[in-house]
């Protein structure tokens, strides 16, 4: 079990972003907090489970490095079947990275990041088709499809 001490918190807050649109859940009886998605630098962890300890901090119980998908799977590598105009049209401004991965069924690759902006690319074989999505404050801001 990893512990988040008071000393580590300022460092974590500098590079950690919790998606405010995803619903986190705290259970009073077990003192357990579940956070669906946490961005740490340019990486993500999913389904993070934390337990409130007697010192008022949280102990990390578990987390996954793969998105949790309801009703399907998210492949690590995209194919042309994943990257379609029809699927891109299902992606709406305000969606999270995880939600976009769930719609497309594969994981996007980081292209660039600066401040609160980032850009990810989902592409089929030989770079086509491809979708580039720009995120601002960890939600979809703009999307582009390349057939």
Residue, then its C-alpha position, 0 to 999 in steps of 0.5 A: x500500500x502506498x501512502x500519500x503523506x502531507x509532504x507529497x501533496x504539494x508536489x502531486x498537486x503541481x502535476x496532478x489533475x482530477x477530472x471534475x466531469x467524471x463522478x468520484x465516489x466516497x463511501x462513508x462506511x469504508x472511508x474509501x474514495x474512488x476516482x475514475x480518472x486521474x491525469x498525472x503529468x502526461x499520463x493517466x491512471x484509472x479507477x483509483x481507490x483511496x482510503x482515508x487514514x486516521x492521520x487525515x491523509x489517503x492511502x492508495x489502495x489500487x489503480x489501473x493504467x488501463x481505462x475502465x470501459x462500460x460495455x466494451x473494450x479499449x484497444x491499445x492500438x487503433x485500426x481503420x475500424x476504430x477511426x471513422x467519421x461516424x465515430x468521430x461525430x459521436x465525440x462532443x465538446x466537453x468529453x474527457x480523454x477516457x470518454x473519447x477512448x471509449x467511443x473510438x474503442x482504442x487509445x489515443x497517443x499524446x502529440x503535444x501538451x502545454x499548460x492546460x492544453x493537449x493534443x492527441x491523435x488516433x490513427x489507423x494503419x499507415x497514418x490514415x484515417x486519423x483523428x486529432x483532438x485538442x483538449x483544453x482543461x482535460x476536455x474536448x475543445x476541437x476535433x479534426x478528421x483526416x480520411 
